[in-house]
């Protein structure tokens, strides 16, 4: 399974959106260099308030560009970085990957998929009604989260738009992604 990076984004301050960049540098065990969410322990404000010693399983946020077209059909206009992702992708089924998948990006970077992004009300603050488009329920009433995946950096490196992404599935049974 493979795909391509279409955009990379980061922000050194707490803000919902992230600025598109020519490249980002991933730091092993930390996240995106200079990004407010980089660190060994949690950086998201709500998680810091609960327990600031929790490991940071949300170092790098990836989102599939195909989602922008889907929400666009409902009248929403979303561009890379606007929903807070660090890496925007195309051609790879991020939401279908099992936990523990390794994503090899560009020449050296390796991310390990930890789970699904758990989107919050800030998405509606960005565009009213958008939250219902990225979080819903399936026919059985189960919550379905579509706002991307979270990962940790196993091997650092520079990531740029146009870099290829190769997914290496873990051995053993498929562990579906859950929110992190």
C-alpha positions in Angstrom: 0.0 0.0 0.0 1.4 3.3 -1.0 0.6 7.0 -1.4 2.2 10.4 -1.7 2.6 13.5 0.5 0.7 16.4 -1.0 1.4 19.0 1.7 3.4 19.4 5.0 2.4 21.9 7.7 3.5 23.0 11.2 2.9 25.7 13.7 5.0 26.7 16.7 2.0 28.2 18.5 -1.3 26.7 19.7 -3.6 27.3 16.8 -6.2 25.2 15.0 -4.6 25.5 11.6 -1.0 24.9 10.6 1.0 26.8 8.0 2.0 24.9 4.8 5.8 24.6 4.5 8.3 23.5 1.8 9.4 20.8 4.1 9.2 19.6 7.7 11.8 17.8 9.8 10.6 14.8 11.8 12.6 14.2 15.0 12.7 10.6 16.4 10.6 10.2 19.5 9.5 13.9 19.4 7.5 14.8 16.3 7.7 17.8 13.9 10.6 20.1 14.7 9.3 23.5 15.9 5.7 22.3 16.1 3.8 23.0 19.3 2.7 19.4 19.5 6.2 17.9 19.4 7.4 16.2 22.6 7.8 12.9 24.4 4.8 13.6 26.6 1.4 14.9 25.7 1.1 18.4 24.3 -2.6 18.7 23.5 -4.1 21.0 26.1 -6.9 18.8 27.2 -4.6 15.8 27.6 -2.0 17.9 29.5 -4.8 19.0 31.9 -5.7 15.3 32.5 -2.2 14.0 33.0 0.9 15.8 31.7 3.1 12.7 32.1 1.1 10.6 29.5 3.2 9.6 26.5 2.6 11.6 23.3 0.9 9.3 20.9 -0.1 12.3 18.8 3.3 13.6 17.6 2.4 13.7 13.9 -1.1 14.1 12.5 -1.8 12.8 9.0 -4.9 13.5 6.9 -6.0 12.2 3.6 -6.6 14.9 1.0 -9.6 12.9 -0.4 -11.5 14.0 2.7 -11.4 17.6 1.4 -13.2 16.6 -1.8 -15.8 14.7 0.2 -16.7 17.6 2.5 -16.5 19.9 -0.5 -19.5 18.1 -1.9 -21.4 19.3 1.1 -20.3 22.9 0.6 -17.2 23.0 2.9 -13.9 24.4 1.6 -10.9 22.9 3.3 -7.2 23.1 2.3 -4.1 21.3 3.5 -3.1 22.3 7.1 -6.4 24.0 7.9 -7.6 21.1 10.1 -4.4 21.0 12.0 -2.6 18.1 10.2 1.1 18.0 9.7 1.1 15.7 6.6 -1.6 15.7 4.0 -1.6 12.5 1.9 -3.2 11.2 -1.3 -3.8 7.6 -2.5 -3.3 5.7 0.8 -6.2 4.5 2.9 -5.0 6.0 6.2 -8.2 5.2 8.1 -8.0 1.5 7.1 -4.5 1.0 8.4 -4.1 -1.1 11.6 -2.4 0.2 14.7 1.3 -0.4 14.6 1.6 0.2 10.8 5.0 1.8 9.8 4.8 4.6 7.3 8.1 5.1 5.4 8.1 8.6 4.0 10.7 10.0 1.6 14.3 8.9 2.1 14.5 8.2 5.8 11.5 9.1 7.9 9.4 6.4 9.6 6.2 7.0 11.5 4.3 4.4 13.6 0.5 4.7 13.4 -1.0 5.0 16.9 -4.6 5.7 16.3 -7.4 8.0 15.0 -7.6 11.7 15.6 -10.4 12.4 18.0 -11.8 15.7 16.5 -13.4 18.3 18.8 -15.7 21.3 18.6 -12.8 23.4 17.2 -13.7 22.0 13.8 -17.1 23.6 14.0 -15.5 26.8 15.2 -13.5 26.6 11.9 -16.5 26.0 9.8 -19.9 25.5 11.3 -21.3 22.0 10.7 -18.0 20.5 9.6 -17.7 18.3 12.7 -20.7 16.2 11.7 -19.0 15.6 8.3 -15.8 14.2 9.9 -17.4 12.3 12.8 -20.5 10.3 12.4 -22.1 6.9 13.1 -22.3 3.8 11.0 -25.4 1.6 10.6 -24.8 -0.1 13.9 -24.5 3.2 15.8 -20.7 3.0 16.2 -18.8 6.3 16.1 -16.8 6.7 12.9 -13.9 9.2 13.0 -12.6 10.4 9.6 -10.4 13.4 10.6 -7.1 11.6 10.0 -4.7 9.5 12.0 -2.0 10.1 14.6 1.5 8.7 14.8 4.9 8.8 16.5 8.2 9.3 14.9 10.4 6.1 14.9 13.1 7.5 12.5 13.6 11.1 11.7 14.0 12.8 8.4 12.9 15.6 6.2 9.4 15.2 4.5 8.3 17.2 1.5 5.3 17.4 -0.8 5.8 14.8 -3.5 7.5 12.2 -1.2 6.2 8.7 -1.5 4.6 6.9 1.5 5.0 3.1 1.8 2.9 1.3 4.4 4.5 -1.7 6.2 1.7 -3.6 8.0 2.5 -5.2 11.4 2.6 -8.9 11.8 -0.2 -10.6 13.8 -3.9 -9.9 13.8 -5.3 -6.6 12.4 -5.8 -4.2 15.3 -8.3 -1.6 14.1 -7.5 2.0 14.9 -9.1 3.6 17.9 -9.0 7.2 19.1 -5.9 8.5 20.8 
